[in-house]
Amino acid sequence: MGFGSYDESEQQEVDADFDDEEAVQSSENNHDGTIEFENGASSDELLDRLEDIKDEE
């Protein structure tokens, strides 16, 4: 077989028996709420740091 070739017998449909009750429910872990973040730096300090990082490169 060359690159990109495949054996068609490997492409057959797989019969899987899944139990929906035992499956992971994506809605089990939903979280509603807010988040707040304070970095403690002013915009000018952050812009100065960005310029320093750009200059280092």
N, C-alpha and C positions, 0 to 999 in steps of 0.2 A: 504494500500500500504506500502511496505517495503522501506527501504533506497535504493535509486537508481532506484526505479520504476517510471514509468510515465504513464500518460493516453494518449494512442495513438491518441485520438481525439484532443489533444492539439498540436500534431505534424503536423497538416494539413498545406498545403501550404497557405500562406497569399497572397491575391491579393492586391497589393499596387499600387496606381496610382501616379507615380512620374513625375514631369515636369522637364525635363533636363535643361530648360532655367532658372528656379528658383533655381536650385541646386548650391551649392558652387563649384566653379571651382578652383581646387588646383593650377593651373598655374597663378591665379590672383595675388598671393603674392610672386612670385619668386624674389629673390634679388641676383644680381650678384655683386661681388666686393671683396674687401679684408678687413682684420682687422689686426690691429697691437696692441700689448700689451706690455707694459713695466712695470715690477714689481719693478724696482728700486733697486733690490738686486743682488749681485753677486752670482755666482754659489756656492762659498765657504760659503757665508752667508746662502744660502738656504739649503745646506747640513748640516751645523751646526744646523740649526733650525729643520731639519728632525731628526737628532740624539737626540736633546732635546725632541722632541715629542715621539720618541721611548722609551727614558729613563723614561718619565712620566708614560707610560703604565706599 
